[in-house]
């Protein structure tokens, strides 16, 4: 049986880390997810409602580069909505999510 070894990447230098920390990245808050057939998508129109199995009080996922880095809850900020973070990964996980 062959054993696969994970390759480790060297830690970024201070200069590289400063460059990485200046990057602007899209931040996504994932409400819910559901699969639909293409036929169902084609029938969608203005006013259509897609029901999700997630309760409205369940935590939302905070994502960078389609990888979850934390979870939070919806809050209202003036006329806008926001995310109150209740759990987030460490710095290595966040940078790892951005560079993969």
Secondary structure, DSSP 4 states (H G I P E B T S, - for coil): --------PPPPPHHHHHHHHT----EEEE-------HHHHHT--TT-----SS-TTSPEEEEETTEEEEEEEEEEETTEEEEEEEEE--HHHHHHHHH-
